[in-house]
Amino acid sequence: MRILTRMQKHCAIFALSFLLLVSPFTGQAEASSIDSAAISQTATSLKGIRYVYGGTTKAGFDCSGYVHFVFKQHGVNLSRSSSAQYATGTKVEKSDLVVGDLVFFNTTGKGVSHVGIYIGDGKFAHASSSKGVRVDKLNDPAYWGKKYVGAKRITGVTDVASK
C-alpha cells in the first residue's frame, strides 16, 4: 500500500511539473492554415466599433481585444494582451510585412503597448483609444511611424495577397 501511495505522489508531482512547464505557452497562436485576406476582411469589417478599455466584443474593443477577436473568428487563439501577443509568432522585418501580420507600437514609453493588424498598402487596422476601430498608415510621420516597435507573423496565417 505504501508503494502505491508513493507512486501516486510521484505521478502527481510529474503531472503538476508538466503543467507548470507548458502553462506559459497556453493562449499562444494555434492555426493550421488561415487565409490572410480573410483576416484582413474581418479586421476592416469592424471599422467604427467604439473603443472600450478591456473590451473584447463588438460592443467595444481595446487594441489587443480587437486583435484577439479578429483572429479568434478564424480559429486562432492569441493571448489577450499586446505584450503577450508580441511574444507570439515569428519576427518580421517592416519591409517584409504581409497581410495578416501583427504590428506593434510603443505609445506609452514603456515598451509594447499597442497592436494592430497589417492589411496591406502600408496600412493597419486597430482599435484606437480616441476613435475606435479604424485604419491608419503604418508610416504616418506624425504619430504611428515614430511609435513602431516591430511585427510578428502568426504561424498558420498564409498570405494570399501581395504586399
PyMOL commands that set and color helices and strands:
alter all, ss='L'
color gray80, all
select helices_A, chain A and resi 2-25+36-45+63-72+82-86+94-96+144-147
alter helices_A, ss='H'
color red, helices_A
select strands_A, chain A and resi 34-35+56-57+60-61+90-92+102-105+114-120+123-128+132-137+148-153+157-158
alter strands_A, ss='S'
color yellow, strands_A
deselect
rebuild
show_as cartoon
